[in-house]
Amino acid sequence: MSDSKARLLVIKRIRHNLVVFDEETNQPLSGQSSVVVESRDGEPPKVTITFDAWGAHGIRFEDDPRQEID
């Protein structure tokens, strides 16, 4: 059984930058280096988030097995 939990996210403007926050905890997602929102008439907005993450602490897909950290 997976211990993953879906969370709602919110985009906030901090100074002149966009930052993605967890709506429930009001904490920013760790490792964000860039958030870009593109919007075109008649289409839903496209949000691209770039993370600075690598190794055992990086991004993984929900179905990927967890790696043991020594």
mmCIF file of the N, C-alpha and C atoms, coordinates in Angstrom:
data_MODEL
# 
_entry.id   MODEL 
# 
loop_
_atom_site.group_PDB 
_atom_site.id 
_atom_site.type_symbol 
_atom_site.label_atom_id 
_atom_site.label_alt_id 
_atom_site.label_comp_id 
_atom_site.label_asym_id 
_atom_site.label_entity_id 
_atom_site.label_seq_id 
_atom_site.pdbx_PDB_ins_code 
_atom_site.Cartn_x 
_atom_site.Cartn_y 
_atom_site.Cartn_z 
_atom_site.occupancy 
_atom_site.B_iso_or_equiv 
_atom_site.pdbx_formal_charge 
_atom_site.auth_seq_id 
_atom_site.auth_comp_id 
_atom_site.auth_asym_id 
_atom_site.auth_atom_id 
_atom_site.pdbx_PDB_model_num 
ATOM 1   N N  . MET A 1 1  ? 0.841  -1.184 0.000   1.00 0.00 ? 1  MET A N  1 
ATOM 2   C CA . MET A 1 1  ? 0.000  0.000  0.000   1.00 0.00 ? 1  MET A CA 1 
ATOM 3   C C  . MET A 1 1  ? 0.884  1.243  0.000   1.00 0.00 ? 1  MET A C  1 
ATOM 4   N N  . SER A 1 2  ? 0.511  2.224  -0.772  1.00 0.00 ? 2  SER A N  1 
ATOM 5   C CA . SER A 1 2  ? 1.301  3.439  -0.914  1.00 0.00 ? 2  SER A CA 1 
ATOM 6   C C  . SER A 1 2  ? 0.988  4.423  0.204   1.00 0.00 ? 2  SER A C  1 
ATOM 7   N N  . ASP A 1 3  ? 2.024  5.126  0.652   1.00 0.00 ? 3  ASP A N  1 
ATOM 8   C CA . ASP A 1 3  ? 1.802  6.154  1.660   1.00 0.00 ? 3  ASP A CA 1 
ATOM 9   C C  . ASP A 1 3  ? 1.715  7.542  1.029   1.00 0.00 ? 3  ASP A C  1 
ATOM 10  N N  . SER A 1 4  ? 1.571  7.603  -0.300  1.00 0.00 ? 4  SER A N  1 
ATOM 11  C CA . SER A 1 4  ? 1.438  8.874  -1.004  1.00 0.00 ? 4  SER A CA 1 
ATOM 12  C C  . SER A 1 4  ? 0.067  9.476  -0.743  1.00 0.00 ? 4  SER A C  1 
ATOM 13  N N  . LYS A 1 5  ? 0.020  10.789 -0.702  1.00 0.00 ? 5  LYS A N  1 
ATOM 14  C CA . LYS A 1 5  ? -1.232 11.493 -0.475  1.00 0.00 ? 5  LYS A CA 1 
ATOM 15  C C  . LYS A 1 5  ? -1.333 12.645 -1.465  1.00 0.00 ? 5  LYS A C  1 
ATOM 16  N N  . ALA A 1 6  ? -2.460 12.743 -2.146  1.00 0.00 ? 6  ALA A N  1 
ATOM 17  C CA . ALA A 1 6  ? -2.662 13.856 -3.074  1.00 0.00 ? 6  ALA A CA 1 
ATOM 18  C C  . ALA A 1 6  ? -2.894 15.125 -2.276  1.00 0.00 ? 6  ALA A C  1 
ATOM 19  N N  . ARG A 1 7  ? -2.269 16.221 -2.690  1.00 0.00 ? 7  ARG A N  1 
ATOM 20  C CA . ARG A 1 7  ? -2.413 17.500 -2.004  1.00 0.00 ? 7  ARG A CA 1 
ATOM 21  C C  . ARG A 1 7  ? -2.740 18.579 -3.027  1.00 0.00 ? 7  ARG A C  1 
ATOM 22  N N  . LEU A 1 8  ? -3.545 19.539 -2.635  1.00 0.00 ? 8  LEU A N  1 
ATOM 23  C CA . LEU A 1 8  ? -3.829 20.689 -3.492  1.00 0.00 ? 8  LEU A CA 1 
ATOM 24  C C  . LEU A 1 8  ? -2.656 21.648 -3.423  1.00 0.00 ? 8  LEU A C  1 
ATOM 25  N N  . LEU A 1 9  ? -2.317 22.216 -4.573  1.00 0.00 ? 9  LEU A N  1 
ATOM 26  C CA . LEU A 1 9  ? -1.212 23.167 -4.652  1.00 0.00 ? 9  LEU A CA 1 
ATOM 27  C C  . LEU A 1 9  ? -1.744 24.532 -5.041  1.00 0.00 ? 9  LEU A C  1 
ATOM 28  N N  . VAL A 1 10 ? -1.035 25.569 -4.639  1.00 0.00 ? 10 VAL A N  1 
ATOM 29  C CA . VAL A 1 10 ? -1.411 26.937 -4.972  1.00 0.00 ? 10 VAL A CA 1 
ATOM 30  C C  . VAL A 1 10 ? -0.144 27.680 -5.416  1.00 0.00 ? 10 VAL A C  1 
ATOM 31  N N  . ILE A 1 11 ? -0.283 28.536 -6.422  1.00 0.00 ? 11 ILE A N  1 
ATOM 32  C CA . ILE A 1 11 ? 0.842  29.344 -6.905  1.00 0.00 ? 11 ILE A CA 1 
ATOM 33  C C  . ILE A 1 11 ? 0.721  30.727 -6.296  1.00 0.00 ? 11 ILE A C  1 
ATOM 34  N N  . LYS A 1 12 ? 1.812  31.195 -5.685  1.00 0.00 ? 12 LYS A N  1 
ATOM 35  C CA . LYS A 1 12 ? 1.845  32.527 -5.086  1.00 0.00 ? 12 LYS A CA 1 
ATOM 36  C C  . LYS A 1 12 ? 2.969  33.341 -5.714  1.00 0.00 ? 12 LYS A C  1 
ATOM 37  N N  . ARG A 1 13 ? 2.793  34.642 -5.699  1.00 0.00 ? 13 ARG A N  1 
ATOM 38  C CA . ARG A 1 13 ? 3.853  35.539 -6.171  1.00 0.00 ? 13 ARG A CA 1 
ATOM 39  C C  . ARG A 1 13 ? 4.622  36.028 -4.941  1.00 0.00 ? 13 ARG A C  1 
ATOM 40  N N  . ILE A 1 14 ? 5.924  35.726 -4.922  1.00 0.00 ? 14 ILE A N  1 
ATOM 41  C CA . ILE A 1 14 ? 6.812  36.184 -3.852  1.00 0.00 ? 14 ILE A CA 1 
ATOM 42  C C  . ILE A 1 14 ? 7.805  37.142 -4.502  1.00 0.00 ? 14 ILE A C  1 
ATOM 43  N N  . ARG A 1 15 ? 7.692  38.399 -4.145  1.00 0.00 ? 15 ARG A N  1 
ATOM 44  C CA . ARG A 1 15 ? 8.429  39.472 -4.814  1.00 0.00 ? 15 ARG A CA 1 
ATOM 45  C C  . ARG A 1 15 ? 8.097  39.420 -6.300  1.00 0.00 ? 15 ARG A C  1 
ATOM 46  N N  . HIS A 1 16 ? 9.062  39.083 -7.146  1.00 0.00 ? 16 HIS A N  1 
ATOM 47  C CA . HIS A 1 16 ? 8.800  39.013 -8.590  1.00 0.00 ? 16 HIS A CA 1 
ATOM 48  C C  . HIS A 1 16 ? 8.840  37.579 -9.105  1.00 0.00 ? 16 HIS A C  1 
ATOM 49  N N  . ASN A 1 17 ? 8.782  36.600 -8.198  1.00 0.00 ? 17 ASN A N  1 
ATOM 50  C CA . ASN A 1 17 ? 8.864  35.190 -8.583  1.00 0.00 ? 17 ASN A CA 1 
ATOM 51  C C  . ASN A 1 17 ? 7.573  34.461 -8.246  1.00 0.00 ? 17 ASN A C  1 
ATOM 52  N N  . LEU A 1 18 ? 7.266  33.431 -9.018  1.00 0.00 ? 18 LEU A N  1 
ATOM 53  C CA . LEU A 1 18 ? 6.151  32.548 -8.706  1.00 0.00 ? 18 LEU A CA 1 
ATOM 54  C C  . LEU A 1 18 ? 6.692  31.356 -7.918  1.00 0.00 ? 18 LEU A C  1 
ATOM 55  N N  . VAL A 1 19 ? 5.941  30.928 -6.886  1.00 0.00 ? 19 VAL A N  1 
ATOM 56  C CA . VAL A 1 19 ? 6.344  29.812 -6.038  1.00 0.00 ? 19 VAL A CA 1 
ATOM 57  C C  . VAL A 1 19 ? 5.125  28.930 -5.811  1.00 0.00 ? 19 VAL A C  1 
ATOM 58  N N  . VAL A 1 20 ? 5.315  27.593 -5.881  1.00 0.00 ? 20 VAL A N  1 
ATOM 59  C CA . VAL A 1 20 ? 4.223  26.653 -5.647  1.00 0.00 ? 20 VAL A CA 1 
ATOM 60  C C  . VAL A 1 20 ? 4.236  26.226 -4.185  1.00 0.00 ? 20 VAL A C  1 
ATOM 61  N N  . PHE A 1 21 ? 3.064  26.351 -3.538  1.00 0.00 ? 21 PHE A N  1 
ATOM 62  C CA . PHE A 1 21 ? 2.905  26.023 -2.126  1.00 0.00 ? 21 PHE A CA 1 
ATOM 63  C C  . PHE A 1 21 ? 1.931  24.869 -1.955  1.00 0.00 ? 21 PHE A C  1 
ATOM 64  N N  . ASP A 1 22 ? 2.099  24.100 -0.896  1.00 0.00 ? 22 ASP A N  1 
ATOM 65  C CA . ASP A 1 22 ? 1.110  23.122 -0.462  1.00 0.00 ? 22 ASP A CA 1 
ATOM 66  C C  . ASP A 1 22 ? -0.011 23.927 0.200   1.00 0.00 ? 22 ASP A C  1 
ATOM 67  N N  . GLU A 1 23 ? -1.224 23.812 -0.324  1.00 0.00 ? 23 GLU A N  1 
ATOM 68  C CA . GLU A 1 23 ? -2.324 24.635 0.171   1.00 0.00 ? 23 GLU A CA 1 
ATOM 69  C C  . GLU A 1 23 ? -2.662 24.326 1.629   1.00 0.00 ? 23 GLU A C  1 
ATOM 70  N N  . GLU A 1 24 ? -2.550 23.067 2.047   1.00 0.00 ? 24 GLU A N  1 
ATOM 71  C CA . GLU A 1 24 ? -2.918 22.669 3.405   1.00 0.00 ? 24 GLU A CA 1 
ATOM 72  C C  . GLU A 1 24 ? -1.935 23.190 4.455   1.00 0.00 ? 24 GLU A C  1 
ATOM 73  N N  . THR A 1 25 ? -0.633 23.071 4.160   1.00 0.00 ? 25 THR A N  1 
ATOM 74  C CA . THR A 1 25 ? 0.383  23.473 5.143   1.00 0.00 ? 25 THR A CA 1 
ATOM 75  C C  . THR A 1 25 ? 0.898  24.890 4.919   1.00 0.00 ? 25 THR A C  1 
ATOM 76  N N  . ASN A 1 26 ? 0.613  25.461 3.759   1.00 0.00 ? 26 ASN A N  1 
ATOM 77  C CA . ASN A 1 26 ? 1.107  26.786 3.370   1.00 0.00 ? 26 ASN A CA 1 
ATOM 78  C C  . ASN A 1 26 ? 2.637  26.833 3.315   1.00 0.00 ? 26 ASN A C  1 
ATOM 79  N N  . GLN A 1 27 ? 3.265  25.692 3.007   1.00 0.00 ? 27 GLN A N  1 
ATOM 80  C CA . GLN A 1 27 ? 4.715  25.607 2.865   1.00 0.00 ? 27 GLN A CA 1 
ATOM 81  C C  . GLN A 1 27 ? 5.071  25.456 1.391   1.00 0.00 ? 27 GLN A C  1 
ATOM 82  N N  . PRO A 1 28 ? 6.157  26.110 0.940   1.00 0.00 ? 28 PRO A N  1 
ATOM 83  C CA . PRO A 1 28 ? 6.568  25.949 -0.463  1.00 0.00 ? 28 PRO A CA 1 
ATOM 84  C C  . PRO A 1 28 ? 7.121  24.552 -0.704  1.00 0.00 ? 28 PRO A C  1 
ATOM 85  N N  . LEU A 1 29 ? 6.969  24.043 -1.940  1.00 0.00 ? 29 LEU A N  1 
ATOM 86  C CA . LEU A 1 29 ? 7.562  22.758 -2.293  1.00 0.00 ? 29 LEU A CA 1 
ATOM 87  C C  . LEU A 1 29 ? 9.076  22.932 -2.346  1.00 0.00 ? 29 LEU A C  1 
ATOM 88  N N  . SER A 1 30 ? 9.791  22.003 -1.764  1.00 0.00 ? 30 SER A N  1 
ATOM 89  C CA . SER A 1 30 ? 11.251 22.097 -1.684  1.00 0.00 ? 30 SER A CA 1 
ATOM 90  C C  . SER A 1 30 ? 11.899 21.933 -3.049  1.00 0.00 ? 30 SER A C  1 
ATOM 91  N N  . GLY A 1 31 ? 12.989 22.651 -3.267  1.00 0.00 ? 31 GLY A N  1 
ATOM 92  C CA . GLY A 1 31 ? 13.813 22.474 -4.446  1.00 0.00 ? 31 GLY A CA 1 
ATOM 93  C C  . GLY A 1 31 ? 13.372 23.199 -5.701  1.00 0.00 ? 31 GLY A C  1 
ATOM 94  N N  . GLN A 1 32 ? 12.357 24.064 -5.609  1.00 0.00 ? 32 GLN A N  1 
ATOM 95  C CA . GLN A 1 32 ? 11.906 24.773 -6.810  1.00 0.00 ? 32 GLN A CA 1 
ATOM 96  C C  . GLN A 1 32 ? 12.974 25.755 -7.274  1.00 0.00 ? 32 GLN A C  1 
ATOM 97  N N  . SER A 1 33 ? 13.298 25.705 -8.549  1.00 0.00 ? 33 SER A N  1 
ATOM 98  C CA . SER A 1 33 ? 14.220 26.701 -9.082  1.00 0.00 ? 33 SER A CA 1 
ATOM 99  C C  . SER A 1 33 ? 13.529 27.602 -10.100 1.00 0.00 ? 33 SER A C  1 
ATOM 100 N N  . SER A 1 34 ? 12.359 27.161 -10.609 1.00 0.00 ? 34 SER A N  1 
ATOM 101 C CA . SER A 1 34 ? 11.639 27.966 -11.591 1.00 0.00 ? 34 SER A CA 1 
ATOM 102 C C  . SER A 1 34 ? 10.184 27.528 -11.660 1.00 0.00 ? 34 SER A C  1 
ATOM 103 N N  . VAL A 1 35 ? 9.279  28.513 -11.730 1.00 0.00 ? 35 VAL A N  1 
ATOM 104 C CA . VAL A 1 35 ? 7.854  28.254 -11.965 1.00 0.00 ? 35 VAL A CA 1 
ATOM 105 C C  . VAL A 1 35 ? 7.415  29.170 -13.096 1.00 0.00 ? 35 VAL A C  1 
ATOM 106 N N  . VAL A 1 36 ? 6.860  28.582 -14.165 1.00 0.00 ? 36 VAL A N  1 
ATOM 107 C CA . VAL A 1 36 ? 6.427  29.353 -15.329 1.00 0.00 ? 36 VAL A CA 1 
ATOM 108 C C  . VAL A 1 36 ? 4.969  29.017 -15.609 1.00 0.00 ? 36 VAL A C  1 
ATOM 109 N N  . VAL A 1 37 ? 4.147  30.052 -15.778 1.00 0.00 ? 37 VAL A N  1 
ATOM 110 C CA . VAL A 1 37 ? 2.743  29.868 -16.134 1.00 0.00 ? 37 VAL A CA 1 
ATOM 111 C C  . VAL A 1 37 ? 2.537  30.450 -17.523 1.00 0.00 ? 37 VAL A C  1 
ATOM 112 N N  . GLU A 1 38 ? 2.003  29.610 -18.437 1.00 0.00 ? 38 GLU A N  1 
ATOM 113 C CA . GLU A 1 38 ? 1.693  30.060 -19.787 1.00 0.00 ? 38 GLU A CA 1 
ATOM 114 C C  . GLU A 1 38 ? 0.186  30.007 -19.951 1.00 0.00 ? 38 GLU A C  1 
ATOM 115 N N  . SER A 1 39 ? -0.388 31.065 -20.528 1.00 0.00 ? 39 SER A N  1 
ATOM 116 C CA . SER A 1 39 ? -1.833 31.109 -20.709 1.00 0.00 ? 39 SER A CA 1 
ATOM 117 C C  . SER A 1 39 ? -2.150 31.620 -22.104 1.00 0.00 ? 39 SER A C  1 
ATOM 118 N N  . ARG A 1 40 ? -3.055 30.900 -22.781 1.00 0.00 ? 40 ARG A N  1 
ATOM 119 C CA . ARG A 1 40 ? -3.507 31.300 -24.111 1.00 0.00 ? 40 ARG A CA 1 
ATOM 120 C C  . ARG A 1 40 ? -5.019 31.348 -24.103 1.00 0.00 ? 40 ARG A C  1 
ATOM 121 N N  . ASP A 1 41 ? -5.580 32.219 -24.905 1.00 0.00 ? 41 ASP A N  1 
ATOM 122 C CA . ASP A 1 41 ? -7.032 32.360 -24.974 1.00 0.00 ? 41 ASP A CA 1 
ATOM 123 C C  . ASP A 1 41 ? -7.704 31.033 -25.282 1.00 0.00 ? 41 ASP A C  1 
ATOM 124 N N  . GLY A 1 42 ? -8.721 30.698 -24.505 1.00 0.00 ? 42 GLY A N  1 
ATOM 125 C CA . GLY A 1 42 ? -9.519 29.510 -24.753 1.00 0.00 ? 42 GLY A CA 1 
ATOM 126 C C  . GLY A 1 42 ? -8.881 28.196 -24.346 1.00 0.00 ? 42 GLY A C  1 
ATOM 127 N N  . GLU A 1 43 ? -7.685 28.229 -23.770 1.00 0.00 ? 43 GLU A N  1 
ATOM 128 C CA . GLU A 1 43 ? -7.016 27.006 -23.339 1.00 0.00 ? 43 GLU A CA 1 
ATOM 129 C C  . GLU A 1 43 ? -6.716 27.085 -21.853 1.00 0.00 ? 43 GLU A C  1 
ATOM 130 N N  . PRO A 1 44 ? -6.680 25.935 -21.174 1.00 0.00 ? 44 PRO A N  1 
ATOM 131 C CA . PRO A 1 44 ? -6.305 25.963 -19.762 1.00 0.00 ? 44 PRO A CA 1 
ATOM 132 C C  . PRO A 1 44 ? -4.846 26.393 -19.614 1.00 0.00 ? 44 PRO A C  1 
ATOM 133 N N  . PRO A 1 45 ? -4.489 27.040 -18.512 1.00 0.00 ? 45 PRO A N  1 
ATOM 134 C CA . PRO A 1 45 ? -3.098 27.455 -18.327 1.00 0.00 ? 45 PRO A CA 1 
ATOM 135 C C  . PRO A 1 45 ? -2.170 26.246 -18.186 1.00 0.00 ? 45 PRO A C  1 
ATOM 136 N N  . LYS A 1 46 ? -0.944 26.423 -18.629 1.00 0.00 ? 46 LYS A N  1 
ATOM 137 C CA . LYS A 1 46 ? 0.093  25.394 -18.509 1.00 0.00 ? 46 LYS A CA 1 
ATOM 138 C C  . LYS A 1 46 ? 1.102  25.876 -17.474 1.00 0.00 ? 46 LYS A C  1 
ATOM 139 N N  . VAL A 1 47 ? 1.366  25.034 -16.466 1.00 0.00 ? 47 VAL A N  1 
ATOM 140 C CA . VAL A 1 47 ? 2.313  25.379 -15.406 1.00 0.00 ? 47 VAL A CA 1 
ATOM 141 C C  . VAL A 1 47 ? 3.507  24.436 -15.512 1.00 0.00 ? 47 VAL A C  1 
ATOM 142 N N  . THR A 1 48 ? 4.706  25.005 -15.575 1.00 0.00 ? 48 THR A N  1 
ATOM 143 C CA . THR A 1 48 ? 5.933  24.224 -15.614 1.00 0.00 ? 48 THR A CA 1 
ATOM 144 C C  . THR A 1 48 ? 6.755  24.559 -14.374 1.00 0.00 ? 48 THR A C  1 
ATOM 145 N N  . ILE A 1 49 ? 7.077  23.533 -13.575 1.00 0.00 ? 49 ILE A N  1 
ATOM 146 C CA . ILE A 1 49 ? 7.874  23.733 -12.360 1.00 0.00 ? 49 ILE A CA 1 
ATOM 147 C C  . ILE A 1 49 ? 9.179  22.974 -12.544 1.00 0.00 ? 49 ILE A C  1 
ATOM 148 N N  . THR A 1 50 ? 10.299 23.652 -12.343 1.00 0.00 ? 50 THR A N  1 
ATOM 149 C CA . THR A 1 50 ? 11.611 23.028 -12.425 1.00 0.00 ? 50 THR A CA 1 
ATOM 150 C C  . THR A 1 50 ? 12.142 22.877 -11.001 1.00 0.00 ? 50 THR A C  1 
ATOM 151 N N  . PHE A 1 51 ? 12.595 21.660 -10.676 1.00 0.00 ? 51 PHE A N  1 
ATOM 152 C CA . PHE A 1 51 ? 13.135 21.371 -9.347  1.00 0.00 ? 51 PHE A CA 1 
ATOM 153 C C  . PHE A 1 51 ? 14.624 21.123 -9.434  1.00 0.00 ? 51 PHE A C  1 
ATOM 154 N N  . ASP A 1 52 ? 15.343 21.566 -8.432  1.00 0.00 ? 52 ASP A N  1 
ATOM 155 C CA . ASP A 1 52 ? 16.764 21.276 -8.288  1.00 0.00 ? 52 ASP A CA 1 
ATOM 156 C C  . ASP A 1 52 ? 16.841 20.109 -7.304  1.00 0.00 ? 52 ASP A C  1 
ATOM 157 N N  . ALA A 1 53 ? 16.718 18.883 -7.823  1.00 0.00 ? 53 ALA A N  1 
ATOM 158 C CA . ALA A 1 53 ? 16.680 17.703 -6.968  1.00 0.00 ? 53 ALA A CA 1 
ATOM 159 C C  . ALA A 1 53 ? 17.443 16.572 -7.635  1.00 0.00 ? 53 ALA A C  1 
ATOM 160 N N  . TRP A 1 54 ? 18.160 15.779 -6.832  1.00 0.00 ? 54 TRP A N  1 
ATOM 161 C CA . TRP A 1 54 ? 18.942 14.685 -7.377  1.00 0.00 ? 54 TRP A CA 1 
ATOM 162 C C  . TRP A 1 54 ? 19.156 13.639 -6.291  1.00 0.00 ? 54 TRP A C  1 
ATOM 163 N N  . GLY A 1 55 ? 19.662 12.511 -6.694  1.00 0.00 ? 55 GLY A N  1 
ATOM 164 C CA . GLY A 1 55 ? 20.016 11.443 -5.761  1.00 0.00 ? 55 GLY A CA 1 
ATOM 165 C C  . GLY A 1 55 ? 18.819 10.876 -5.020  1.00 0.00 ? 55 GLY A C  1 
ATOM 166 N N  . ALA A 1 56 ? 19.068 10.340 -3.856  1.00 0.00 ? 56 ALA A N  1 
ATOM 167 C CA . ALA A 1 56 ? 18.032 9.689  -3.054  1.00 0.00 ? 56 ALA A CA 1 
ATOM 168 C C  . ALA A 1 56 ? 16.958 10.667 -2.600  1.00 0.00 ? 56 ALA A C  1 
ATOM 169 N N  . HIS A 1 57 ? 17.266 11.960 -2.580  1.00 0.00 ? 57 HIS A N  1 
ATOM 170 C CA . HIS A 1 57 ? 16.309 12.973 -2.136  1.00 0.00 ? 57 HIS A CA 1 
ATOM 171 C C  . HIS A 1 57 ? 15.606 13.650 -3.303  1.00 0.00 ? 57 HIS A C  1 
ATOM 172 N N  . GLY A 1 58 ? 15.778 13.111 -4.505  1.00 0.00 ? 58 GLY A N  1 
ATOM 173 C CA . GLY A 1 58 ? 15.194 13.713 -5.696  1.00 0.00 ? 58 GLY A CA 1 
ATOM 174 C C  . GLY A 1 58 ? 13.739 13.341 -5.894  1.00 0.00 ? 58 GLY A C  1 
ATOM 175 N N  . ILE A 1 59 ? 13.246 13.658 -7.068  1.00 0.00 ? 59 ILE A N  1 
ATOM 176 C CA . ILE A 1 59 ? 11.857 13.392 -7.429  1.00 0.00 ? 59 ILE A CA 1 
ATOM 177 C C  . ILE A 1 59 ? 11.718 11.931 -7.839  1.00 0.00 ? 59 ILE A C  1 
ATOM 178 N N  . ARG A 1 60 ? 10.633 11.305 -7.431  1.00 0.00 ? 60 ARG A N  1 
ATOM 179 C CA . ARG A 1 60 ? 10.335 9.943  -7.874  1.00 0.00 ? 60 ARG A CA 1 
ATOM 180 C C  . ARG A 1 60 ? 8.867  9.860  -8.228  1.00 0.00 ? 60 ARG A C  1 
ATOM 181 N N  . PHE A 1 61 ? 8.523  8.917  -9.105  1.00 0.00 ? 61 PHE A N  1 
ATOM 182 C CA . PHE A 1 61 ? 7.124  8.674  -9.425  1.00 0.00 ? 61 PHE A CA 1 
ATOM 183 C C  . PHE A 1 61 ? 6.500  7.846  -8.313  1.00 0.00 ? 61 PHE A C  1 
ATOM 184 N N  . GLU A 1 62 ? 5.207  8.003  -8.139  1.00 0.00 ? 62 GLU A N  1 
ATOM 185 C CA . GLU A 1 62 ? 4.510  7.330  -7.057  1.00 0.00 ? 62 GLU A CA 1 
ATOM 186 C C  . GLU A 1 62 ? 4.704  5.815  -7.113  1.00 0.00 ? 62 GLU A C  1 
ATOM 187 N N  . ASP A 1 63 ? 4.726  5.220  -8.319  1.00 0.00 ? 63 ASP A N  1 
ATOM 188 C CA . ASP A 1 63 ? 4.848  3.775  -8.454  1.00 0.00 ? 63 ASP A CA 1 
ATOM 189 C C  . ASP A 1 63 ? 6.285  3.268  -8.339  1.00 0.00 ? 63 ASP A C  1 
ATOM 190 N N  . ASP A 1 64 ? 7.282  4.160  -8.351  1.00 0.00 ? 64 ASP A N  1 
ATOM 191 C CA . ASP A 1 64 ? 8.668  3.737  -8.229  1.00 0.00 ? 64 ASP A CA 1 
ATOM 192 C C  . ASP A 1 64 ? 8.936  3.242  -6.809  1.00 0.00 ? 64 ASP A C  1 
ATOM 193 N N  . PRO A 1 65 ? 9.732  2.173  -6.688  1.00 0.00 ? 65 PRO A N  1 
ATOM 194 C CA . PRO A 1 65 ? 10.068 1.707  -5.331  1.00 0.00 ? 65 PRO A CA 1 
ATOM 195 C C  . PRO A 1 65 ? 10.955 2.717  -4.629  1.00 0.00 ? 65 PRO A C  1 
ATOM 196 N N  . ARG A 1 66 ? 10.799 2.812  -3.335  1.00 0.00 ? 66 ARG A N  1 
ATOM 197 C CA . ARG A 1 66 ? 11.649 3.711  -2.543  1.00 0.00 ? 66 ARG A CA 1 
ATOM 198 C C  . ARG A 1 66 ? 13.033 3.094  -2.403  1.00 0.00 ? 66 ARG A C  1 
ATOM 199 N N  . GLN A 1 67 ? 14.059 3.942  -2.486  1.00 0.00 ? 67 GLN A N  1 
ATOM 200 C CA . GLN A 1 67 ? 15.421 3.472  -2.300  1.00 0.00 ? 67 GLN A CA 1 
ATOM 201 C C  . GLN A 1 67 ? 15.788 3.629  -0.835  1.00 0.00 ? 67 GLN A C  1 
ATOM 202 N N  . GLU A 1 68 ? 16.492 2.629  -0.306  1.00 0.00 ? 68 GLU A N  1 
ATOM 203 C CA . GLU A 1 68 ? 16.967 2.709  1.063   1.00 0.00 ? 68 GLU A CA 1 
ATOM 204 C C  . GLU A 1 68 ? 18.144 3.679  1.118   1.00 0.00 ? 68 GLU A C  1 
ATOM 205 N N  . ILE A 1 69 ? 18.137 4.563  2.101   1.00 0.00 ? 69 ILE A N  1 
ATOM 206 C CA . ILE A 1 69 ? 19.214 5.539  2.256   1.00 0.00 ? 69 ILE A CA 1 
ATOM 207 C C  . ILE A 1 69 ? 20.128 5.052  3.369   1.00 0.00 ? 69 ILE A C  1 
ATOM 208 N N  . ASP A 1 70 ? 21.431 4.908  3.034   1.00 0.00 ? 70 ASP A N  1 
ATOM 209 C CA . ASP A 1 70 ? 22.397 4.432  4.037   1.00 0.00 ? 70 ASP A CA 1 
ATOM 210 C C  . ASP A 1 70 ? 22.743 5.527  5.007   1.00 0.00 ? 70 ASP A C  1 
# 
